[in-house]
Amino acid sequence: MTETAEGAANKHTIPVIDRMMEVLAELEHQQAGLSIRELTEALKLPRTTIYRILNTLQHHDIVRRDDTGSYHLGSRLLSMASHVSARVASFDLAALCQSFLEKLAAELGEGIKLSVIDSEGILVLAAAQGRREYALTVAPGQRMPIHAGAASKLLLAYLPAQEIDFWLSRPLVSFTPRTVTDPRRLRRELARIKRLGWAQDKGENGPSIHAFAAPVLARDGKVVAALSVPFLAGTEASRMEEIRMAAIATANAISNAMPE
């Protein structure tokens, strides 16, 4: 950009938003977080300016403040970023799926999640709340472990072999006695999931939380997401089967609605 063009472009920017982006850029590169003093020194801005920007961003969950007074990027950014990645394929996956999730949540009364896998692991892309008593709360933007949970295992199962090798070479944390942390055992479970075409969680993330998940397919047959239904342990077998079949049917309906 020429100096003249750059000057013209700068006339049409908003300085406070420029400062806000500078703050976010600093936080992006500091996983341990930064205090107001550290941000003031790094950006050479007045303390009051930094404080007002952080206070506003915190109000919108764009940043969060920890117990030590340091600021970090907030959870709202995960949800926003997920919609950006979903639109790369020329359509908004979350928007396409939302009505299906809402319909299933209304029918079952349970919370419904749509999860995807990216370079950081499993991300809940969209969700619909259940109205049934004791329905589990679900929310988009959550990060889930790659190896524990119905949706996580399903998405992992359909990855190319080299990518599965990469994820299984990393430490596999145990969350409950049912979490599978042995890579060989987990590989057998992934093969079983591909054979069945659905996945089940029997308390791998939390001892009282079970779930079923089914794959959402693009027109080329590639798995692009996992639809899952979490529910409380102790649910009757007939009800569990109802949930499993409904999850599979809705995932198939979404797959059939995928654009060419």
Buried (B, 14 or more C-beta within 10 A) or exposed (E): EEEEEEEEEEEEEEEEEEBBEBBBEBBEEBEEBBBBEBBBEBBEBEEEBBEBBBEEBBEEBBBBBEEEEBBBBBBBBBBEBBBEBBEEEEEBBBEBBBEBBBBBBEEBBBBBBBBBBEEEBBBBBBBBBBEEEEBBEBEBBBBBBBBBBBBBBBBBBBBEEEEBEEBBEEEBEEBBEBBBEEBEEBBEBBEEBEEEEBBBBEBBBBEEBBBBBBBBBBEEEEBBBBBBBBBEEEBEEEEBEBBBEBBBEBBBBBBEEBEE
